[in-house]
């Protein structure tokens, strides 16, 4: 059998590739995803997001739960909001924060679940 467009050689052995026809995500999409992963890669922000994965909360509640100061929490929320990882809802004078959508919720849940797995 000769190599054609549907076959690829690895280590000198030709085989049918499952990758034929697949294209990588475009650069803009990958850049956006990388920004999201950078924002999620901070321990303090991830702890904050783990709370928001459970329920919507205001800054005061987050401050109390995380035992951190208001300016630090606000700064983290500002970055997470800029990356569209969290969304807000105003109720009177209070602003409530929540995860922006189900994609973010799945990222947080999967990351934390993976973190709970025992080392092998």
Biopython code that builds the backbone (N, CA, C, O; Angstrom):
import numpy as np
from Bio.PDB.StructureBuilder import StructureBuilder

atoms = [
    (1, "UNK", "N", (0.852, -1.164, 0.000)),
    (1, "UNK", "CA", (0.000, 0.000, 0.000)),
    (1, "UNK", "C", (0.903, 1.235, 0.000)),
    (1, "UNK", "O", (1.829, 1.336, 0.805)),
    (2, "UNK", "N", (0.631, 2.151, -0.891)),
    (2, "UNK", "CA", (1.448, 3.362, -0.957)),
    (2, "UNK", "C", (0.823, 4.462, -0.117)),
    (2, "UNK", "O", (-0.385, 4.472, 0.117)),
    (3, "UNK", "N", (1.665, 5.393, 0.338)),
    (3, "UNK", "CA", (1.170, 6.516, 1.127)),
    (3, "UNK", "C", (0.343, 7.445, 0.253)),
    (3, "UNK", "O", (0.764, 7.816, -0.843)),
    (4, "UNK", "N", (-0.813, 7.810, 0.731)),
    (4, "UNK", "CA", (-1.611, 8.843, 0.059)),
    (4, "UNK", "C", (-2.071, 9.853, 1.102)),
    (4, "UNK", "O", (-1.560, 9.861, 2.222)),
    (5, "UNK", "N", (-3.020, 10.694, 0.750)),
    (5, "UNK", "CA", (-3.443, 11.767, 1.650)),
    (5, "UNK", "C", (-4.061, 11.243, 2.945)),
    (5, "UNK", "O", (-4.082, 11.961, 3.944)),
    (6, "UNK", "N", (-4.558, 10.021, 2.948)),
    (6, "UNK", "CA", (-5.222, 9.487, 4.131)),
    (6, "UNK", "C", (-4.290, 8.624, 4.984)),
    (6, "UNK", "O", (-4.691, 8.096, 6.021)),
    (7, "UNK", "N", (-3.062, 8.493, 4.537)),
    (7, "UNK", "CA", (-2.102, 7.704, 5.295)),
    (7, "UNK", "C", (-0.945, 8.595, 5.711)),
    (7, "UNK", "O", (-0.598, 9.552, 5.020)),
    (8, "UNK", "N", (-0.372, 8.271, 6.821)),
    (8, "UNK", "CA", (0.755, 9.044, 7.336)),
    (8, "UNK", "C", (1.790, 8.071, 7.865)),
    (8, "UNK", "O", (1.445, 7.003, 8.370)),
    (9, "UNK", "N", (3.034, 8.429, 7.753)),
    (9, "UNK", "CA", (4.077, 7.546, 8.243)),
    (9, "UNK", "C", (4.611, 8.026, 9.577)),
    (9, "UNK", "O", (5.039, 9.173, 9.700)),
    (10, "UNK", "N", (4.589, 7.169, 10.563)),
    (10, "UNK", "CA", (5.177, 7.460, 11.869)),
    (10, "UNK", "C", (6.266, 6.430, 12.116)),
    (10, "UNK", "O", (6.027, 5.225, 12.044)),
    (11, "UNK", "N", (7.450, 6.914, 12.405)),
    (11, "UNK", "CA", (8.580, 6.020, 12.652)),
    (11, "UNK", "C", (8.768, 5.019, 11.510)),
    (11, "UNK", "O", (9.136, 3.864, 11.724)),
    (12, "UNK", "N", (8.506, 5.494, 10.298)),
    (12, "UNK", "CA", (8.720, 4.656, 9.133)),
    (12, "UNK", "C", (7.596, 3.687, 8.839)),
    (12, "UNK", "O", (7.673, 2.945, 7.859)),
    (13, "UNK", "N", (6.550, 3.667, 9.658)),
    (13, "UNK", "CA", (5.424, 2.758, 9.451)),
    (13, "UNK", "C", (4.197, 3.540, 8.984)),
    (13, "UNK", "O", (3.666, 4.345, 9.749)),
    (14, "UNK", "N", (3.736, 3.329, 7.766)),
    (14, "UNK", "CA", (2.540, 4.030, 7.303)),
    (14, "UNK", "C", (1.279, 3.493, 7.974)),
    (14, "UNK", "O", (1.176, 2.296, 8.243)),
    (15, "UNK", "N", (0.336, 4.363, 8.239)),
    (15, "UNK", "CA", (-0.972, 3.968, 8.777)),
    (15, "UNK", "C", (-1.991, 5.038, 8.420)),
    (15, "UNK", "O", (-1.634, 6.163, 8.072)),
    (16, "UNK", "N", (-3.252, 4.675, 8.511)),
    (16, "UNK", "CA", (-4.311, 5.623, 8.220)),
    (16, "UNK", "C", (-4.393, 6.593, 9.389)),
    (16, "UNK", "O", (-4.449, 6.179, 10.547)),
    (17, "UNK", "N", (-4.400, 7.871, 9.083)),
    (17, "UNK", "CA", (-4.421, 8.886, 10.127)),
    (17, "UNK", "C", (-5.845, 9.319, 10.449)),
    (17, "UNK", "O", (-6.662, 9.533, 9.553)),
    (18, "UNK", "N", (-6.125, 9.443, 11.736)),
    (18, "UNK", "CA", (-7.417, 9.966, 12.180)),
    (18, "UNK", "C", (-7.429, 11.489, 12.108)),
    (18, "UNK", "O", (-8.465, 12.115, 12.329)),
    (19, "UNK", "N", (-6.286, 12.082, 11.800)),
    (19, "UNK", "CA", (-6.166, 13.540, 11.795)),
    (19, "UNK", "C", (-6.450, 14.172, 10.438)),
    (19, "UNK", "O", (-6.496, 15.397, 10.325)),
    (20, "UNK", "N", (-6.641, 13.360, 9.418)),
    (20, "UNK", "CA", (-6.866, 13.902, 8.083)),
    (20, "UNK", "C", (-8.123, 14.762, 8.089)),
    (20, "UNK", "O", (-9.179, 14.338, 8.559)),
    (21, "UNK", "N", (-7.998, 15.949, 7.571)),
    (21, "UNK", "CA", (-9.142, 16.862, 7.487)),
    (21, "UNK", "C", (-9.321, 17.761, 8.693)),
    (21, "UNK", "O", (-10.126, 18.691, 8.650)),
    (22, "UNK", "N", (-8.588, 17.506, 9.774)),
    (22, "UNK", "CA", (-8.702, 18.360, 10.949)),
    (22, "UNK", "C", (-7.780, 19.565, 10.793)),
    (22, "UNK", "O", (-6.662, 19.451, 10.289)),
    (23, "UNK", "N", (-8.262, 20.700, 11.225)),
    (23, "UNK", "CA", (-7.455, 21.912, 11.218)),
    (23, "UNK", "C", (-7.321, 22.409, 12.650)),
    (23, "UNK", "O", (-8.260, 22.280, 13.435)),
    (24, "UNK", "N", (-6.181, 22.970, 13.001)),
    (24, "UNK", "CA", (-6.052, 23.529, 14.348)),
    (24, "UNK", "C", (-6.945, 24.756, 14.497)),
    (24, "UNK", "O", (-7.294, 25.402, 13.510)),
    (25, "UNK", "N", (-7.310, 25.070, 15.732)),
    (25, "UNK", "CA", (-8.096, 26.281, 15.991)),
    (25, "UNK", "C", (-7.299, 27.493, 15.524)),
    (25, "UNK", "O", (-6.068, 27.483, 15.541)),
    (26, "UNK", "N", (-8.003, 28.522, 15.114)),
    (26, "UNK", "CA", (-7.301, 29.709, 14.627)),
    (26, "UNK", "C", (-6.569, 30.418, 15.763)),
    (26, "UNK", "O", (-6.851, 30.188, 16.939)),
    (27, "UNK", "N", (-5.641, 31.269, 15.397)),
    (27, "UNK", "CA", (-4.763, 31.928, 16.374)),
    (27, "UNK", "C", (-5.549, 32.794, 17.355)),
    (27, "UNK", "O", (-5.218, 32.829, 18.540)),
    (28, "UNK", "N", (-6.565, 33.481, 16.892)),
    (28, "UNK", "CA", (-7.363, 34.346, 17.770)),
    (28, "UNK", "C", (-8.060, 33.517, 18.852)),
    (28, "UNK", "O", (-8.079, 33.902, 20.021)),
    (29, "UNK", "N", (-8.627, 32.388, 18.459)),
    (29, "UNK", "CA", (-9.302, 31.503, 19.418)),
    (29, "UNK", "C", (-8.313, 30.950, 20.432)),
    (29, "UNK", "O", (-8.600, 30.922, 21.628)),
    (30, "UNK", "N", (-7.156, 30.511, 19.966)),
    (30, "UNK", "CA", (-6.140, 29.971, 20.870)),
    (30, "UNK", "C", (-5.614, 31.055, 21.817)),
    (30, "UNK", "O", (-5.355, 30.780, 22.989)),
    (31, "UNK", "N", (-5.457, 32.264, 21.322)),
    (31, "UNK", "CA", (-4.994, 33.371, 22.153)),
    (31, "UNK", "C", (-6.006, 33.672, 23.251)),
    (31, "UNK", "O", (-5.629, 33.896, 24.401)),
    (32, "UNK", "N", (-7.278, 33.676, 22.904)),
    (32, "UNK", "CA", (-8.345, 33.920, 23.888)),
    (32, "UNK", "C", (-8.348, 32.820, 24.948)),
    (32, "UNK", "O", (-8.455, 33.100, 26.142)),
    (33, "UNK", "N", (-8.231, 31.579, 24.509)),
    (33, "UNK", "CA", (-8.224, 30.456, 25.450)),
    (33, "UNK", "C", (-7.003, 30.530, 26.363)),
    (33, "UNK", "O", (-7.109, 30.245, 27.556)),
    (34, "UNK", "N", (-5.849, 30.907, 25.820)),
    (34, "UNK", "CA", (-4.640, 31.033, 26.636)),
    (34, "UNK", "C", (-4.819, 32.091, 27.714)),
    (34, "UNK", "O", (-4.358, 31.909, 28.841)),
    (35, "UNK", "N", (-5.481, 33.191, 27.384)),
    (35, "UNK", "CA", (-5.763, 34.242, 28.379)),
    (35, "UNK", "C", (-6.653, 33.713, 29.491)),
    (35, "UNK", "O", (-6.446, 34.021, 30.664)),
    (36, "UNK", "N", (-7.627, 32.928, 29.120)),
    (36, "UNK", "CA", (-8.524, 32.336, 30.123)),
    (36, "UNK", "C", (-7.739, 31.399, 31.035)),
    (36, "UNK", "O", (-7.896, 31.441, 32.255)),
    (37, "UNK", "N", (-6.898, 30.557, 30.448)),
    (37, "UNK", "CA", (-6.117, 29.624, 31.264)),
    (37, "UNK", "C", (-5.135, 30.354, 32.176)),
    (37, "UNK", "O", (-4.885, 29.909, 33.297)),
    (38, "UNK", "N", (-4.574, 31.473, 31.706)),
    (38, "UNK", "CA", (-3.679, 32.265, 32.576)),
    (38, "UNK", "C", (-4.461, 32.806, 33.769)),
    (38, "UNK", "O", (-3.970, 32.783, 34.898)),
    (39, "UNK", "N", (-5.667, 33.288, 33.524)),
    (39, "UNK", "CA", (-6.496, 33.825, 34.613)),
    (39, "UNK", "C", (-6.877, 32.727, 35.598)),
    (39, "UNK", "O", (-6.942, 32.966, 36.804)),
    (40, "UNK", "N", (-7.127, 31.536, 35.093)),
    (40, "UNK", "CA", (-7.495, 30.415, 35.962)),
    (40, "UNK", "C", (-6.288, 29.829, 36.688)),
    (40, "UNK", "O", (-6.451, 29.088, 37.657)),
    (41, "UNK", "N", (-5.085, 30.151, 36.233)),
    (41, "UNK", "CA", (-3.869, 29.557, 36.767)),
    (41, "UNK", "C", (-3.373, 30.148, 38.070)),
    (41, "UNK", "O", (-2.322, 29.735, 38.561)),
    (42, "UNK", "N", (-4.081, 31.086, 38.639)),
    (42, "UNK", "CA", (-3.683, 31.703, 39.904)),
    (42, "UNK", "C", (-4.466, 31.062, 41.049)),
    (42, "UNK", "O", (-5.691, 30.962, 40.984)),
    (43, "UNK", "N", (-3.769, 30.631, 42.086)),
    (43, "UNK", "CA", (-4.399, 29.940, 43.213)),
    (43, "UNK", "C", (-5.513, 30.772, 43.850)),
    (43, "UNK", "O", (-6.598, 30.252, 44.107)),
    (44, "UNK", "N", (-5.260, 32.044, 44.105)),
    (44, "UNK", "CA", (-6.264, 32.891, 44.767)),
    (44, "UNK", "C", (-7.504, 33.067, 43.896)),
    (44, "UNK", "O", (-8.629, 33.022, 44.396)),
    (45, "UNK", "N", (-7.300, 33.266, 42.600)),
    (45, "UNK", "CA", (-8.455, 33.414, 41.709)),
    (45, "UNK", "C", (-9.220, 32.101, 41.582)),
    (45, "UNK", "O", (-10.449, 32.097, 41.519)),
    (46, "UNK", "N", (-8.495, 30.993, 41.547)),
    (46, "UNK", "CA", (-9.165, 29.697, 41.428)),
    (46, "UNK", "C", (-9.979, 29.370, 42.679)),
    (46, "UNK", "O", (-11.070, 28.809, 42.575)),
    (47, "UNK", "N", (-9.466, 29.711, 43.850)),
    (47, "UNK", "CA", (-10.242, 29.507, 45.089)),
    (47, "UNK", "C", (-11.520, 30.339, 45.057)),
    (47, "UNK", "O", (-12.582, 29.868, 45.463)),
    (48, "UNK", "N", (-11.416, 31.578, 44.574)),
    (48, "UNK", "CA", (-12.578, 32.448, 44.447)),
    (48, "UNK", "C", (-13.594, 31.830, 43.479)),
    (48, "UNK", "O", (-14.792, 31.798, 43.762)),
    (49, "UNK", "N", (-13.110, 31.347, 42.352)),
    (49, "UNK", "CA", (-13.992, 30.737, 41.353)),
    (49, "UNK", "C", (-14.637, 29.455, 41.867)),
    (49, "UNK", "O", (-15.764, 29.131, 41.492)),
    (50, "UNK", "N", (-13.923, 28.724, 42.727)),
    (50, "UNK", "CA", (-14.515, 27.499, 43.281)),
    (50, "UNK", "C", (-15.727, 27.825, 44.148)),
    (50, "UNK", "O", (-16.672, 27.039, 44.218)),
    (51, "UNK", "N", (-15.702, 28.979, 44.807)),
    (51, "UNK", "CA", (-16.876, 29.427, 45.570)),
    (51, "UNK", "C", (-18.002, 29.819, 44.634)),
    (51, "UNK", "O", (-19.154, 29.447, 44.855)),
    (52, "UNK", "N", (-17.678, 30.566, 43.591)),
    (52, "UNK", "CA", (-18.704, 31.009, 42.648)),
    (52, "UNK", "C", (-19.284, 29.842, 41.860)),
    (52, "UNK", "O", (-20.393, 29.940, 41.334)),
    (53, "UNK", "N", (-18.548, 28.743, 41.774)),
    (53, "UNK", "CA", (-19.076, 27.547, 41.109)),
    (53, "UNK", "C", (-20.224, 26.946, 41.913)),
    (53, "UNK", "O", (-21.070, 26.233, 41.374)),
    (54, "UNK", "N", (-20.240, 27.244, 43.210)),
    (54, "UNK", "CA", (-21.289, 26.708, 44.083)),
    (54, "UNK", "C", (-22.505, 27.613, 44.135)),
    (54, "UNK", "O", (-23.640, 27.140, 44.193)),
    (55, "UNK", "N", (-22.260, 28.940, 44.111)),
    (55, "UNK", "CA", (-23.380, 29.882, 44.160)),
    (55, "UNK", "C", (-22.916, 31.292, 43.841)),
    (55, "UNK", "O", (-21.731, 31.614, 43.928)),
    (56, "UNK", "N", (-23.862, 32.107, 43.476)),
    (56, "UNK", "CA", (-23.625, 33.526, 43.242)),
    (56, "UNK", "C", (-23.337, 34.196, 44.590)),
    (56, "UNK", "O", (-23.982, 33.884, 45.591)),
    (57, "UNK", "N", (-22.368, 35.114, 44.614)),
    (57, "UNK", "CA", (-21.988, 35.771, 45.864)),
    (57, "UNK", "C", (-21.611, 37.217, 45.607)),
    (57, "UNK", "O", (-21.210, 37.580, 44.502)),
    (58, "UNK", "N", (-21.747, 38.050, 46.655)),
    (58, "UNK", "CA", (-21.283, 39.430, 46.567)),
    (58, "UNK", "C", (-19.844, 39.500, 47.097)),
    (58, "UNK", "O", (-19.342, 38.539, 47.680)),
    (59, "UNK", "N", (-19.198, 40.634, 46.888)),
    (59, "UNK", "CA", (-17.803, 40.808, 47.282)),
    (59, "UNK", "C", (-17.621, 40.590, 48.780)),
    (59, "UNK", "O", (-16.641, 39.974, 49.199)),
    (60, "UNK", "N", (-18.548, 41.086, 49.589)),
    (60, "UNK", "CA", (-18.452, 40.938, 51.042)),
    (60, "UNK", "C", (-18.467, 39.469, 51.439)),
    (60, "UNK", "O", (-17.694, 39.049, 52.300)),
    (61, "UNK", "N", (-19.344, 38.686, 50.816)),
    (61, "UNK", "CA", (-19.412, 37.255, 51.118)),
    (61, "UNK", "C", (-18.114, 36.559, 50.704)),
    (61, "UNK", "O", (-17.598, 35.709, 51.429)),
    (62, "UNK", "N", (-17.601, 36.923, 49.547)),
    (62, "UNK", "CA", (-16.332, 36.329, 49.087)),
    (62, "UNK", "C", (-15.192, 36.679, 50.028)),
    (62, "UNK", "O", (-14.353, 35.834, 50.342)),
    (63, "UNK", "N", (-15.165, 37.924, 50.474)),
    (63, "UNK", "CA", (-14.131, 38.386, 51.405)),
    (63, "UNK", "C", (-14.167, 37.580, 52.695)),
    (63, "UNK", "O", (-13.127, 37.165, 53.208)),
    (64, "UNK", "N", (-15.368, 37.362, 53.214)),
    (64, "UNK", "CA", (-15.520, 36.598, 54.452)),
    (64, "UNK", "C", (-15.118, 35.138, 54.261)),
    (64, "UNK", "O", (-14.388, 34.584, 55.083)),
    (65, "UNK", "N", (-15.585, 34.519, 53.190)),
    (65, "UNK", "CA", (-15.284, 33.101, 52.948)),
    (65, "UNK", "C", (-13.793, 32.862, 52.728)),
    (65, "UNK", "O", (-13.242, 31.871, 53.207)),
    (66, "UNK", "N", (-13.149, 33.762, 52.011)),
    (66, "UNK", "CA", (-11.737, 33.594, 51.680)),
    (66, "UNK", "C", (-10.813, 34.202, 52.727)),
    (66, "UNK", "O", (-9.596, 34.028, 52.665)),
    (67, "UNK", "N", (-11.396, 34.919, 53.692)),
    (67, "UNK", "CA", (-10.627, 35.592, 54.735)),
    (67, "UNK", "C", (-9.506, 36.427, 54.123)),
    (67, "UNK", "O", (-8.338, 36.315, 54.495)),
    (68, "UNK", "N", (-9.904, 37.262, 53.176)),
    (68, "UNK", "CA", (-8.975, 38.132, 52.465)),
    (68, "UNK", "C", (-9.532, 39.551, 52.518)),
    (68, "UNK", "O", (-10.652, 39.769, 52.979)),
    (69, "UNK", "N", (-8.745, 40.510, 52.045)),
    (69, "UNK", "CA", (-9.216, 41.894, 52.118)),
    (69, "UNK", "C", (-10.003, 42.282, 50.866)),
    (69, "UNK", "O", (-9.814, 41.709, 49.792)),
    (70, "UNK", "N", (-10.869, 43.246, 51.024)),
    (70, "UNK", "CA", (-11.773, 43.687, 49.960)),
    (70, "UNK", "C", (-11.037, 44.151, 48.705)),
    (70, "UNK", "O", (-11.428, 43.754, 47.608)),
    (71, "UNK", "N", (-9.983, 44.978, 48.813)),
    (71, "UNK", "CA", (-9.291, 45.402, 47.587)),
    (71, "UNK", "C", (-8.702, 44.231, 46.786)),
    (71, "UNK", "O", (-8.732, 44.246, 45.555)),
    (72, "UNK", "N", (-8.173, 43.230, 47.472)),
    (72, "UNK", "CA", (-7.593, 42.079, 46.777)),
    (72, "UNK", "C", (-8.670, 41.297, 46.029)),
    (72, "UNK", "O", (-8.482, 40.924, 44.871)),
    (73, "UNK", "N", (-9.789, 41.051, 46.689)),
    (73, "UNK", "CA", (-10.901, 40.327, 46.066)),
    (73, "UNK", "C", (-11.436, 41.128, 44.881)),
    (73, "UNK", "O", (-11.688, 40.569, 43.814)),
    (74, "UNK", "N", (-11.607, 42.422, 45.067)),
    (74, "UNK", "CA", (-12.114, 43.274, 43.987)),
    (74, "UNK", "C", (-11.196, 43.257, 42.774)),
    (74, "UNK", "O", (-11.668, 43.222, 41.637)),
    (75, "UNK", "N", (-9.898, 43.283, 43.008)),
    (75, "UNK", "CA", (-8.936, 43.260, 41.907)),
    (75, "UNK", "C", (-9.013, 41.942, 41.139)),
    (75, "UNK", "O", (-8.957, 41.931, 39.909)),
    (76, "UNK", "N", (-9.141, 40.844, 41.860)),
    (76, "UNK", "CA", (-9.268, 39.538, 41.202)),
    (76, "UNK", "C", (-10.540, 39.468, 40.371)),
    (76, "UNK", "O", (-10.534, 38.977, 39.242)),
    (77, "UNK", "N", (-11.635, 39.969, 40.946)),
    (77, "UNK", "CA", (-12.909, 39.965, 40.228)),
    (77, "UNK", "C", (-12.851, 40.839, 38.981)),
    (77, "UNK", "O", (-13.449, 40.510, 37.956)),
    (78, "UNK", "N", (-12.138, 41.943, 39.070)),
    (78, "UNK", "CA", (-11.993, 42.836, 37.915)),
    (78, "UNK", "C", (-11.309, 42.103, 36.763)),
    (78, "UNK", "O", (-11.755, 42.184, 35.618)),
    (79, "UNK", "N", (-10.232, 41.391, 37.067)),
    (79, "UNK", "CA", (-9.528, 40.634, 36.034)),
    (79, "UNK", "C", (-10.413, 39.519, 35.472)),
    (79, "UNK", "O", (-10.476, 39.332, 34.257)),
    (80, "UNK", "N", (-11.089, 38.790, 36.338)),
    (80, "UNK", "CA", (-11.946, 37.691, 35.898)),
    (80, "UNK", "C", (-13.124, 38.196, 35.065)),
    (80, "UNK", "O", (-13.573, 37.528, 34.134)),
    (81, "UNK", "N", (-13.603, 39.354, 35.404)),
    (81, "UNK", "CA", (-14.696, 39.945, 34.619)),
    (81, "UNK", "C", (-14.187, 40.399, 33.257)),
    (81, "UNK", "O", (-14.876, 40.230, 32.251)),
    (82, "UNK", "N", (-12.983, 40.975, 33.216)),
    (82, "UNK", "CA", (-12.392, 41.418, 31.948)),
    (82, "UNK", "C", (-12.175, 40.234, 31.010)),
    (82, "UNK", "O", (-12.277, 40.382, 29.792)),
    (83, "UNK", "N", (-11.879, 39.069, 31.565)),
    (83, "UNK", "CA", (-11.681, 37.858, 30.754)),
    (83, "UNK", "C", (-13.000, 37.138, 30.480)),
    (83, "UNK", "O", (-13.008, 36.067, 29.873)),
    (84, "UNK", "N", (-14.099, 37.715, 30.920)),
    (84, "UNK", "CA", (-15.445, 37.148, 30.730)),
    (84, "UNK", "C", (-15.582, 35.775, 31.383)),
    (84, "UNK", "O", (-16.271, 34.892, 30.871)),
    (85, "UNK", "N", (-14.912, 35.614, 32.523)),
    (85, "UNK", "CA", (-14.992, 34.370, 33.290)),
    (85, "UNK", "C", (-16.089, 34.477, 34.333)),
    (85, "UNK", "O", (-16.738, 33.485, 34.663)),
    (86, "UNK", "N", (-16.299, 35.690, 34.856)),
    (86, "UNK", "CA", (-17.403, 35.941, 35.774)),
    (86, "UNK", "C", (-18.324, 37.000, 35.170)),
    (86, "UNK", "O", (-17.917, 37.815, 34.342)),
    (87, "UNK", "N", (-19.565, 36.959, 35.611)),
    (87, "UNK", "CA", (-20.569, 37.943, 35.205)),
    (87, "UNK", "C", (-21.175, 38.527, 36.473)),
    (87, "UNK", "O", (-21.020, 37.969, 37.559)),
    (88, "UNK", "N", (-21.857, 39.641, 36.331)),
    (88, "UNK", "CA", (-22.427, 40.320, 37.495)),
    (88, "UNK", "C", (-23.927, 40.532, 37.347)),
    (88, "UNK", "O", (-24.498, 40.478, 36.258)),
    (89, "UNK", "N", (-24.529, 40.776, 38.504)),
    (89, "UNK", "CA", (-25.942, 41.135, 38.575)),
    (89, "UNK", "C", (-26.077, 42.135, 39.714)),
    (89, "UNK", "O", (-25.588, 41.892, 40.818)),
    (90, "UNK", "N", (-26.728, 43.244, 39.456)),
    (90, "UNK", "CA", (-26.921, 44.258, 40.488)),
    (90, "UNK", "C", (-28.292, 44.074, 41.139)),
    (90, "UNK", "O", (-29.299, 43.850, 40.466)),
    (91, "UNK", "N", (-28.296, 44.175, 42.467)),
    (91, "UNK", "CA", (-29.537, 44.146, 43.239)),
    (91, "UNK", "C", (-29.440, 45.255, 44.272)),
    (91, "UNK", "O", (-28.795, 45.089, 45.307)),
    (92, "UNK", "N", (-30.071, 46.373, 43.999)),
    (92, "UNK", "CA", (-29.940, 47.540, 44.866)),
    (92, "UNK", "C", (-28.509, 48.035, 44.834)),
    (92, "UNK", "O", (-27.977, 48.334, 43.765)),
    (93, "UNK", "N", (-27.879, 48.124, 46.003)),
    (93, "UNK", "CA", (-26.491, 48.578, 46.090)),
    (93, "UNK", "C", (-25.485, 47.430, 45.990)),
    (93, "UNK", "O", (-24.277, 47.662, 45.951)),
    (94, "UNK", "N", (-25.977, 46.211, 45.949)),
    (94, "UNK", "CA", (-25.098, 45.041, 45.924)),
    (94, "UNK", "C", (-24.868, 44.555, 44.497)),
    (94, "UNK", "O", (-25.774, 44.566, 43.664)),
    (95, "UNK", "N", (-23.644, 44.133, 44.240)),
    (95, "UNK", "CA", (-23.311, 43.490, 42.969)),
    (95, "UNK", "C", (-22.970, 42.048, 43.272)),
    (95, "UNK", "O", (-22.085, 41.764, 44.079)),
    (96, "UNK", "N", (-23.666, 41.151, 42.629)),
    (96, "UNK", "CA", (-23.454, 39.722, 42.818)),
    (96, "UNK", "C", (-22.662, 39.166, 41.640)),
    (96, "UNK", "O", (-22.894, 39.531, 40.487)),
    (97, "UNK", "N", (-21.733, 38.286, 41.952)),
    (97, "UNK", "CA", (-20.874, 37.676, 40.947)),
    (97, "UNK", "C", (-21.238, 36.210, 40.798)),
    (97, "UNK", "O", (-21.631, 35.548, 41.758)),
    (98, "UNK", "N", (-21.098, 35.715, 39.575)),
    (98, "UNK", "CA", (-21.352, 34.308, 39.256)),
    (98, "UNK", "C", (-20.431, 33.919, 38.106)),
    (98, "UNK", "O", (-19.858, 34.782, 37.441)),
    (99, "UNK", "N", (-20.291, 32.621, 37.874)),
    (99, "UNK", "CA", (-19.529, 32.164, 36.712)),
    (99, "UNK", "C", (-20.290, 32.607, 35.464)),
    (99, "UNK", "O", (-21.520, 32.597, 35.441)),
    (100, "UNK", "N", (-19.556, 32.989, 34.442)),
    (100, "UNK", "CA", (-20.157, 33.602, 33.259)),
    (100, "UNK", "C", (-21.060, 32.661, 32.472)),
    (100, "UNK", "O", (-22.103, 33.079, 31.969)),
    (101, "UNK", "N", (-20.670, 31.403, 32.361)),
    (101, "UNK", "CA", (-21.475, 30.473, 31.573)),
    (101, "UNK", "C", (-21.100, 29.032, 31.901)),
    (101, "UNK", "O", (-20.230, 28.772, 32.732)),
    (102, "UNK", "N", (-21.768, 28.116, 31.239)),
    (102, "UNK", "CA", (-21.537, 26.694, 31.523)),
    (102, "UNK", "C", (-20.137, 26.240, 31.103)),
    (102, "UNK", "O", (-19.596, 25.305, 31.693)),
    (103, "UNK", "N", (-19.539, 26.887, 30.089)),
    (103, "UNK", "CA", (-18.173, 26.520, 29.695)),
    (103, "UNK", "C", (-17.206, 26.763, 30.848)),
    (103, "UNK", "O", (-16.365, 25.917, 31.152)),
    (104, "UNK", "N", (-17.331, 27.911, 31.479)),
    (104, "UNK", "CA", (-16.461, 28.250, 32.609)),
    (104, "UNK", "C", (-16.739, 27.294, 33.770)),
    (104, "UNK", "O", (-15.810, 26.815, 34.421)),
    (105, "UNK", "N", (-18.007, 27.024, 34.025)),
    (105, "UNK", "CA", (-18.369, 26.111, 35.115)),
    (105, "UNK", "C", (-17.740, 24.740, 34.893)),
    (105, "UNK", "O", (-17.240, 24.129, 35.838)),
    (106, "UNK", "N", (-17.760, 24.254, 33.659)),
    (106, "UNK", "CA", (-17.163, 22.951, 33.349)),
    (106, "UNK", "C", (-15.644, 22.988, 33.513)),
    (106, "UNK", "O", (-15.056, 22.039, 34.032)),
    (107, "UNK", "N", (-15.002, 24.082, 33.072)),
    (107, "UNK", "CA", (-13.551, 24.209, 33.241)),
    (107, "UNK", "C", (-13.165, 24.135, 34.713)),
    (107, "UNK", "O", (-12.240, 23.416, 35.091)),
    (108, "UNK", "N", (-13.892, 24.893, 35.539)),
    (108, "UNK", "CA", (-13.593, 24.924, 36.976)),
    (108, "UNK", "C", (-13.835, 23.541, 37.585)),
    (108, "UNK", "O", (-12.981, 23.017, 38.300)),
    (109, "UNK", "N", (-14.994, 22.958, 37.300)),
    (109, "UNK", "CA", (-15.332, 21.649, 37.870)),
    (109, "UNK", "C", (-14.327, 20.585, 37.441)),
    (109, "UNK", "O", (-13.877, 19.787, 38.263)),
    (110, "UNK", "N", (-13.980, 20.571, 36.169)),
    (110, "UNK", "CA", (-13.027, 19.561, 35.683)),
    (110, "UNK", "C", (-11.632, 19.773, 36.247)),
    (110, "UNK", "O", (-10.953, 18.811, 36.605)),
    (111, "UNK", "N", (-11.200, 21.025, 36.330)),
    (111, "UNK", "CA", (-9.882, 21.311, 36.899)),
    (111, "UNK", "C", (-9.792, 20.888, 38.348)),
    (111, "UNK", "O", (-8.805, 20.279, 38.761)),
    (112, "UNK", "N", (-10.817, 21.206, 39.126)),
    (112, "UNK", "CA", (-10.809, 20.835, 40.540)),
    (112, "UNK", "C", (-10.920, 19.321, 40.714)),
    (112, "UNK", "O", (-10.274, 18.746, 41.590)),
    (113, "UNK", "N", (-11.734, 18.680, 39.885)),
    (113, "UNK", "CA", (-11.864, 17.214, 39.965)),
    (113, "UNK", "C", (-10.532, 16.553, 39.631)),
    (113, "UNK", "O", (-10.131, 15.588, 40.281)),
    (114, "UNK", "N", (-9.861, 17.065, 38.637)),
    (114, "UNK", "CA", (-8.551, 16.520, 38.266)),
    (114, "UNK", "C", (-7.537, 16.747, 39.394)),
    (114, "UNK", "O", (-6.688, 15.895, 39.657)),
    (115, "UNK", "N", (-7.636, 17.907, 40.057)),
    (115, "UNK", "CA", (-6.754, 18.204, 41.173)),
    (115, "UNK", "C", (-6.967, 17.296, 42.373)),
    (115, "UNK", "O", (-6.053, 17.101, 43.175)),
    (116, "UNK", "N", (-8.160, 16.740, 42.502)),
    (116, "UNK", "CA", (-8.477, 15.827, 43.609)),
    (116, "UNK", "C", (-8.002, 14.409, 43.365)),
    (116, "UNK", "O", (-7.957, 13.603, 44.294)),
    (117, "UNK", "N", (-7.642, 14.088, 42.113)),
    (117, "UNK", "CA", (-7.195, 12.737, 41.799)),
    (117, "UNK", "C", (-5.875, 12.448, 42.499)),
    (117, "UNK", "O", (-5.004, 13.316, 42.570)),
    (118, "UNK", "N", (-5.724, 11.230, 43.019)),
    (118, "UNK", "CA", (-4.469, 10.881, 43.707)),
    (118, "UNK", "C", (-3.320, 10.788, 42.705)),
    (118, "UNK", "O", (-3.518, 10.459, 41.535)),
    (119, "UNK", "N", (-2.126, 11.082, 43.190)),
    (119, "UNK", "CA", (-0.938, 10.927, 42.351)),
    (119, "UNK", "C", (-0.698, 9.450, 42.103)),
    (119, "UNK", "O", (-0.961, 8.601, 42.955)),
    (120, "UNK", "N", (-0.199, 9.174, 40.930)),
    (120, "UNK", "CA", (0.088, 7.763, 40.613)),
    (120, "UNK", "C", (1.559, 7.504, 40.686)),
    (120, "UNK", "O", (2.000, 6.379, 40.452)),
]
sb = StructureBuilder()
sb.init_structure("model")
sb.init_model(0)
sb.init_chain("A")
sb.init_seg("    ")
for serial, (resi, resn, name, xyz) in enumerate(atoms, 1):
    if name == "N":
        sb.init_residue(resn, " ", resi, " ")
    sb.init_atom(name, np.array(xyz, "f"), 0.0, 1.0, " ", f" {name:<3s}", serial, name[0])
structure = sb.get_structure()
